[in-house]
Amino acid sequence: MTDAMSESKKKCRQYSVEYFKFGFIPSLSDKQLPMCLLCNKVLGNDAMKPSKLQDHLRRCHPDKTDKDLKYFQTLKDKLQKRPTLDRMLATYPDKTDKDLKYFQTLKDKLQKRPTLDRMLATYSKIRKTAYYRREVNIAGR
């Protein structure tokens, strides 16, 4: 019974402004998770400790460990000002249902992270296509 209670009371850390000095902001998709401004990697809730965020900065971006808050603020501003699909759609003059559906599908595909299954499936399709074309070329000679 205590195991079930401890699982339900699992601590979910919240993003703190203090993490900004390590180059982390709240994730764009989930505000409770930290996202590295340098590599745009979203870390899990277990990494929501200053020591782990500092470790990420030191390990993955050793040349940026001595940067000040102004540097990270500049990166954050650039990230917020970059063109996004939503902003481009807002300025798209002739929005038809077909166009909006196409852009929404494209947006959904872009937001999906590549998984090993998807990469293997894609690789398999490419390999089969290349093999089929080679067979056709041999038979056509």
C-alpha positions as CSV (number, residue, x, y, z in Angstrom):
1,M,0.0,0.0,0.0
2,T,2.8,2.4,0.8
3,D,4.5,1.7,-2.6
4,A,1.3,2.8,-4.4
5,M,1.1,5.9,-2.3
6,S,4.7,6.8,-2.9
7,E,4.3,6.4,-6.7
8,S,1.2,8.7,-6.7
9,K,3.1,11.3,-4.7
10,K,6.1,11.3,-7.0
11,K,7.7,14.7,-6.9
12,C,7.4,16.8,-10.0
13,R,9.9,19.6,-9.9
14,Q,9.0,23.0,-11.4
15,Y,11.2,25.2,-13.6
16,S,13.0,27.9,-11.7
17,V,14.3,31.2,-13.1
18,E,17.6,30.2,-11.4
19,Y,18.1,27.6,-14.2
20,F,18.5,30.5,-16.8
21,K,22.1,31.0,-15.7
22,F,22.9,27.5,-17.0
23,G,21.2,28.2,-20.3
24,F,17.9,26.6,-19.7
25,I,14.4,28.0,-20.2
26,P,11.0,26.3,-19.9
27,S,10.3,23.9,-22.8
28,L,8.0,25.3,-25.5
29,S,5.9,22.2,-25.4
30,D,5.8,21.5,-21.6
31,K,6.5,24.5,-19.3
32,Q,7.5,22.1,-16.5
33,L,10.5,20.7,-18.4
34,P,13.9,22.5,-19.0
35,M,15.1,23.1,-22.5
36,C,18.7,23.9,-23.3
37,L,19.0,27.1,-25.3
38,L,22.3,25.9,-26.9
39,C,21.2,22.6,-28.3
40,N,17.3,22.9,-27.9
41,K,17.3,19.6,-26.0
42,V,14.5,19.1,-23.6
43,L,15.6,17.3,-20.5
44,G,13.4,15.2,-18.2
45,N,12.0,16.0,-14.9
46,D,14.8,14.1,-13.2
47,A,17.3,16.6,-14.6
48,M,15.5,19.5,-13.0
49,K,18.2,20.1,-10.4
50,P,20.8,22.9,-10.7
51,S,23.6,20.4,-10.4
52,K,22.4,18.3,-13.3
53,L,21.7,21.3,-15.5
54,Q,25.1,22.6,-14.7
55,D,26.6,19.2,-15.5
56,H,24.8,19.3,-18.9
57,L,26.3,22.7,-19.7
58,R,29.7,21.6,-18.6
59,R,29.6,18.3,-20.5
60,C,27.8,19.2,-23.7
61,H,28.9,22.9,-24.1
62,P,32.2,23.3,-22.3
63,D,33.0,26.4,-24.3
64,K,29.9,28.2,-23.0
65,T,30.3,27.6,-19.2
66,D,31.7,31.1,-18.6
67,K,29.0,32.9,-20.5
68,D,27.0,35.5,-18.6
69,L,23.2,36.0,-18.5
70,K,23.3,38.6,-21.3
71,Y,24.5,35.9,-23.7
72,F,21.7,33.5,-22.7
73,Q,19.2,36.4,-22.9
74,T,20.3,37.0,-26.5
75,L,19.8,33.3,-27.4
76,K,16.3,33.4,-25.8
77,D,15.4,36.5,-27.7
78,K,16.5,34.9,-31.0
79,L,14.5,31.7,-30.2
80,Q,11.4,33.8,-29.5
81,K,11.8,35.9,-32.7
82,R,12.5,33.0,-35.1
83,P,9.9,32.3,-37.7
84,T,7.5,29.5,-36.8
85,L,4.8,27.8,-38.8
86,D,2.1,29.4,-36.7
87,R,3.4,32.9,-37.4
88,M,3.9,32.2,-41.1
89,L,0.3,30.8,-41.3
90,A,-1.0,34.0,-39.6
91,T,0.4,36.1,-42.4
92,Y,-0.5,33.7,-45.2
93,P,-3.0,35.7,-47.3
94,D,-5.1,33.0,-49.1
95,K,-5.9,30.4,-46.5
96,T,-8.1,27.7,-47.9
97,D,-9.1,24.6,-46.0
98,K,-6.9,22.5,-48.1
99,D,-3.8,24.7,-47.4
100,L,-4.5,24.8,-43.7
101,K,-4.9,21.1,-43.5
102,Y,-1.6,20.6,-45.4
103,F,0.2,23.0,-43.1
104,Q,-1.3,21.4,-40.0
105,T,-0.2,17.9,-41.2
106,L,3.3,19.3,-41.9
107,K,3.4,20.9,-38.5
108,D,2.4,17.6,-36.8
109,K,5.1,15.8,-38.7
110,L,7.7,18.3,-37.7
111,Q,6.8,18.2,-34.0
112,K,7.2,14.4,-33.9
113,R,10.6,13.4,-32.7
114,P,12.4,10.7,-34.8
115,T,12.2,7.4,-33.0
116,L,14.2,4.3,-33.7
117,D,11.1,2.6,-35.1
118,R,10.4,5.4,-37.5
119,M,14.0,5.6,-38.6
120,L,14.2,1.8,-39.2
121,A,10.9,1.9,-41.1
122,T,12.1,4.7,-43.3
123,Y,15.4,2.9,-43.9
124,S,13.6,-0.3,-44.7
125,K,11.4,1.5,-47.3
126,I,14.5,3.1,-48.9
127,R,16.3,-0.2,-49.0
128,K,13.3,-2.0,-50.5
129,T,12.9,0.7,-53.1
130,A,16.6,0.7,-54.0
131,Y,16.6,-3.1,-54.2
132,Y,13.4,-3.1,-56.4
133,R,14.9,-0.5,-58.8
134,R,18.1,-2.5,-59.1
135,E,16.1,-5.7,-59.9
136,V,14.2,-3.8,-62.6
137,N,17.4,-2.5,-64.1
138,I,18.9,-6.0,-64.2
139,A,15.8,-7.5,-65.7
140,G,15.5,-4.7,-68.2
141,R,19.0,-5.2,-69.7
